[in-house]
Amino acid sequence: MKTLKILIIIFLILLIIPFIVNVLVIFKTKDKIINIEDLDKKYDIAMVLGCGIKNNEPSLMLKDRLNKAIELYNAGLIKNILVSGDEHENYNEVEVMINYLLENNIPSEIILKDNKGYNTSNSIENYVSLYKDKSLIIITQKYHMYRSLYIAIIKDIDVIGVSAKNVRYHGQFIRDIREVLARIKDFIKYLF
């Protein structure tokens, strides 16, 4: 009976800790997610976080992120677009992102690239090492925005987030579960 009680307590702790961490991350960042029409100044950089390519084309999620950056640029709300993603042999997310922006009439001179953005925390850390004193808009989907903003806030960046189109993509349930776990991982990573 004592072993069962201990197992129940361990199980409850394993459920409660992820819940608390996720609530903290969301609570700390939710006010930093802004609609375009609510922007009150021009930002130095909009960072588009990579999320996959297929046949040298942006995935639907990535296309939605890039389209939001294009919308911000066309509205005169950003000076530069930073594309951050993975780049290795036979897979060049950054170049695909750049090509998409160029095809949509974004001038090449305003496009910045981070080809070592292997994951969200790498992208934010790379930003800090290159552009820390610049104001930043992060562009990603809302489910991913909380963690992205959380890391940027921990890194003391002048940051807001503008979400890409709010739709449910194929495989979204798995992404949501993965994101909950990633929030816990990054919460612990930046705790100390």
N, C-alpha and C positions, 0 to 999 in steps of 0.2 A: 504494500500500500504506500509506503514511504517513497519507493522508487517511482511509482506512478505520479505522486504529487510533484516530485522533482522534475519528471519529464513534462508534466503539464506546465509547470512554472517556466522551464526552459523554452517550451513551445510558445508560450505567451510572450516571453521576452523577445523571441525571434520574430514575432508578429508586430509587437509594439514598437521596437526600435526602428524598423524600416518605415513604419507609419509616421512616427515622430520626425524622423530625418526629412522625409518627403514634405511633410507639412511645414517644417522650418524653412526649407529651401524655397518652396512656393510662396510662403508668407513674406520672406525677405525680398523677393524679386517681383511679385505680381504688380506692384505699382510702377515698375520700370517698363512695362509693356505698353506701348503707345500706338495709337492709330495715326496714320499719316496726317490726317486733318488736324490733329492736336499738336503737331510739331511746331515749336515756336522759335526755332533758330536753325541755321544751316550747320550741319555736322561735317567734321573733317573727313571721316571715313565711314563707309558702310561695309561691314564685313559679311560676306556670304560664305557660310559654312558648307563645305562639301558634303554630299550624301549619296554619291554613286553615279556612275555613268554606265551606259549600255550601248554597245556598237558605236563608240565614239560620239555619243549624244548624251546630253544630260538626262538623268532619270526624271520622271514626272515631278517628284518632290524637289529636285535640284532646279528644274526649270521654273517651278513656282517661286523658289527663292531668288533666282536670277531675275525673274520678271518683277519682283518687288523692288530689287535694287534699281532696275531700269526705271520703274515708276518714280522712285525717290529722286533719281538723277533728273528725269524729265520735269519733275516738279520744282527743281532748283533747291532741293533740301540737303544735298550732299556734294562734297567736292571730289571725292575719290571713292572707287569701289575696290575693295580688297577681296580677292578670291583666295580662299584657304582650303586646301585639300591635299589629297594623296597623289604622289607622283613617283612611279617606279617603272621598270621595264614593262612594256605592253599595257600600261595603265596610266593615263595622264589626265587625271580629273581637272587639274588646274588649266591645262591648255584647252580642254573641252569647254570649260567655263568661260575662258577668255574669248574663244571663237564665237560662242553664243552671244556674248555681250557685243562683240564687234559686228556680228551679223544683225544686231538690233540697234545699230547706229550709236553705240557708246564709243567715244573717242579713245583711242589706245593710250593716250598720254594720261588719262585719269585712272587707268586700271593698274592696280598693284597686285603682286602675287606672293603667296606663301605656299610653296610646294612641299612644305614639311608639316602641314596640318593633318597629321595622321589621325587625330581624334580631337574632340572638343577642347580638352585641356591644353593640348599642344598648340592648337590654333590661338587660344587666348594668351598663352605664355609667349608665343612667337610675336604676337601683337605687342605685348608689353616690352619685349626686347627691342622692337623697331619703332613703335609709334606711341609709347606710353602717354605722352603729353597731349595727344590728339583726342578730340571728342569722337565717340564711336557709337554707331548704330549696329547692333547685331541683327542679322536676318536669318531666321530659321523658322520651322514650324513651332506653334505654341507649346506642344508637349515637350519639345527640346529646349525651348527658350529659357525656362526657369533655371536649368542647370548652367546653361551658357552665361546667363546674367549673373548667377551666383558666383561663378568663378571670376568673372570680370570685376564684380564688386569686391571680392576678397583681394583681388590684385590692384584695387584702388584706381580703376579706370572710370573716367567720365563716360558713362554708358547708359543707353536705353536699348530696348528691343522693339523691332517692328516685325510682326509675324507675317509669314508668307500665307498664301491662301489657306483658309481653315476648312480642310476636307479630310475625310478618312481615306487613307491610301490602302492599297492592297497590302496585307500583312501588318496592319497598324497595331493589332492587339499584341503581337510579339514585340514590336517596337516600344509600346507602352510599358510592357513588363521589363524589357531591357533598360529603359530609361529610369525606371524606379530603382533598379539595381545600380545603375551608373551614378545616380544622385547620391546614393549611399557611399559608393566608392570615392567619389570626388569630395563629398562632405568630410570623410575621414582623411583623405589626402591633404586637404587644406585646413584641417583642424589644428595642426601643429606648425 
